[in-house]
Amino acid sequence: MGILLRVLVAAGLVVDAVVHWRFAPDMAYVEGGAIGGDLLFRVQGVVAAVVAVLVLVAARRWSYALAFLVAASAAGALLLYYFVDVGALWPLPDMHEPVWYSDKTISLAGEGVAALAALAGLLTVRGKRSSREPENAARL
């Protein structure tokens, strides 16, 4: 089960990374905010890719928690900016886009799979016991 969760989280985050990286140049024209939309999309793509590798290399509670935060925040932002025109929130530009297309579906699917698998990993992976902690420490 552990390897399946790792692969699902990593695959979902890679999908997220690829879609964000592909669309970054188109976001250069988004107005408002101190951060350009293209930079925001590139950062999201890089962060998602790095976290995907982290989960594959070290499937620990902290890596699953990080993966959940990255994937769930991306899915939440996609849905928020589709349904609500919040305008520019310094430093974020006005990312409202009330149009739905297949790449949004692909991105949301990847983010959703990654978030759910990361949550399952977070809830099922056991914490690593400290090497300095004796096995019978509870008896002392």
C-alpha positions in Angstrom: 0.0 0.0 0.0 2.9 2.4 0.8 4.4 2.3 -2.7 0.9 2.9 -4.3 0.4 6.0 -2.1 3.8 7.3 -3.0 3.2 6.8 -6.7 -0.3 8.4 -6.6 1.0 11.4 -4.7 4.0 11.8 -7.0 2.0 11.3 -10.2 -0.6 13.8 -9.1 2.0 16.4 -8.2 3.8 15.9 -11.5 0.6 16.5 -13.4 0.2 19.7 -11.4 3.8 20.7 -12.1 3.5 20.1 -15.8 0.3 22.0 -16.2 1.5 25.0 -14.2 4.8 25.1 -16.1 3.1 24.9 -19.5 0.7 27.7 -18.6 3.2 30.0 -16.9 4.0 32.1 -20.1 0.3 32.8 -20.6 0.0 34.1 -17.0 2.6 36.9 -17.7 -0.3 39.1 -18.8 -2.3 38.8 -15.6 -2.7 42.2 -14.0 -2.2 43.4 -10.4 -0.2 42.1 -7.5 3.5 42.4 -6.8 4.2 38.9 -8.1 3.6 38.1 -11.8 1.2 35.3 -12.7 4.0 33.6 -14.7 6.3 33.6 -11.7 3.5 32.3 -9.5 2.8 29.4 -11.9 6.5 28.6 -12.3 7.0 28.5 -8.5 4.0 26.2 -8.1 5.4 23.9 -10.8 8.8 23.7 -9.2 7.4 23.2 -5.7 5.1 20.5 -6.9 7.9 18.7 -8.7 10.3 18.9 -5.7 7.6 17.7 -3.3 6.8 14.8 -5.6 10.5 13.7 -5.5 10.5 14.1 -1.7 7.6 11.8 -1.3 9.2 9.2 -3.5 12.5 9.4 -1.6 11.2 9.9 1.9 7.6 8.8 2.6 7.4 10.3 6.0 4.6 12.1 7.8 6.2 15.5 7.1 6.6 14.8 3.4 3.0 13.6 3.1 1.8 16.7 5.0 3.8 18.9 2.7 2.4 17.1 -0.4 -1.1 17.5 1.0 -0.6 21.3 1.5 0.8 21.8 -2.0 -1.8 19.7 -3.8 -4.8 20.9 -1.7 -3.8 24.6 -1.9 -3.5 24.3 -5.7 -6.9 22.7 -6.1 -8.4 25.2 -3.7 -6.9 28.1 -5.6 -8.1 26.7 -9.0 -11.7 26.4 -7.7 -11.6 29.7 -5.8 -10.4 31.7 -8.9 -12.9 29.9 -11.1 -15.9 30.7 -9.0 -15.0 34.0 -7.3 -13.4 37.2 -8.6 -11.4 38.1 -5.5 -9.3 40.6 -7.5 -5.6 41.3 -6.8 -4.6 40.4 -3.3 -1.3 41.9 -2.7 1.1 40.3 -3.6 -1.0 38.0 -5.7 -2.4 39.1 -9.1 -6.0 38.9 -10.1 -6.2 35.3 -11.2 -9.9 35.1 -11.8 -10.7 33.0 -14.8 -14.3 31.9 -15.1 -13.6 29.7 -18.1 -13.3 25.9 -17.8 -11.2 23.8 -20.2 -9.6 20.4 -20.3 -6.3 21.4 -18.8 -8.1 22.7 -15.7 -9.8 19.3 -15.4 -6.4 17.5 -15.8 -4.8 19.8 -13.2 -7.7 19.5 -10.7 -7.7 15.7 -11.1 -3.9 15.5 -10.5 -4.2 17.8 -7.5 -7.1 15.9 -6.1 -5.5 12.5 -6.4 -2.3 13.8 -4.9 -4.1 15.5 -2.0 -6.3 12.4 -1.2 -3.3 10.0 -1.5 -1.1 12.3 0.7 -3.9 12.5 3.3 -4.1 8.7 3.3 -0.3 8.5 3.6 -0.3 11.0 6.4 -2.9 9.0 8.3 -1.3 5.6 7.7 2.4 6.1 7.8 4.0 5.4 11.2 6.3 7.9 12.7 10.0 6.8 12.9 11.1 6.0 16.5 14.1 8.0 17.7 17.3 6.0 17.9 18.0 7.6 21.3 14.7 6.5 22.8 14.9 3.2 24.5 12.2 0.6 23.7 11.0 0.4 27.3 11.0 4.2 27.9 7.3 4.0 28.7 8.0 1.7 31.7 10.5 4.1 33.3 
